[in-house]
Amino acid sequence: MNIIYILLLFFVGACSSSPKNPGEIYNLRKQAEGQLDEGNKTADRGSYENALILLNEAKRLAIIADDPGLRIRAGLSQANVLFSLGQREEAAAGWQASLDEAENLGDRELIALSRIHIVRGKMLSAARPADIAQSVRDEVNREIGALKDQLNMAFAWTVIGFAEKELGRYGEAEAAVKRSLAIHEKDRYFEQAAYDWFFIASIRSLAKNYEGARQALEAAITLDRRIENSWGLAADWRALGDIHAKAGKNEEARRAYLRSIEIFRSLGNDDAAAETEQRMNGIDKE
């Protein structure tokens, strides 16, 4: 078969109605992204053991696809879950490994994102977070300009909000979290937006603005109901019980705690239900 005939076969094939070359479909990356997204959602809903399984698979797929950016993002999420499981040394090592890989890659955004995760972890681990909150706030402020992805930007604003809260600057803390909320609401990330409202409620509670905290939690409940985030709803109702108890509204607190207990038990989370029951019993002793 001569070269002209071979070329003719190629161009006829290219112009035909046959399906596109399946080599153009990058399944490994798609699968890794899907596992990463599902792992993050599962972690947001408090199921950390299951989240870790999903994120381990996301990291494995990122490794065999040899995609450095995916490896870094999966590694950061893995470390977050390990931290939530109480494995702080492993979490710190995971964040640092992601930073090292980001620096080797030369990706400015992933370097900044990794550094923000690291300082956030240090603040969460500190015996007195307020002692390092200003340095954390300054570090995030230096790095935030490198962030282009809106979800990364929202994450940075929540870290700034946490630092401001620890410094007792409640107005600044709420303003920072509302910048995260604006991103999540605009892009319809309702689960994250519900958490933002939950965070705002905690800030308002510390400022003794119990009515404002109640309103923020009702906004969180509305969003968590919309997306059927049962774990988030249980946490929202428990927090609402705390707010009512602080405001001296014991009957309202009891009703909110009972709603939370009911949801936690229906989810099979007996430990959280028992802890919430202890809070409820505490108001009866006051």
Order of alpha helices (4+ residues) and beta strands (2+ residues): alpha-alpha-alpha-alpha-alpha-alpha-alpha-alpha-alpha-alpha-alpha-alpha-alpha-alpha
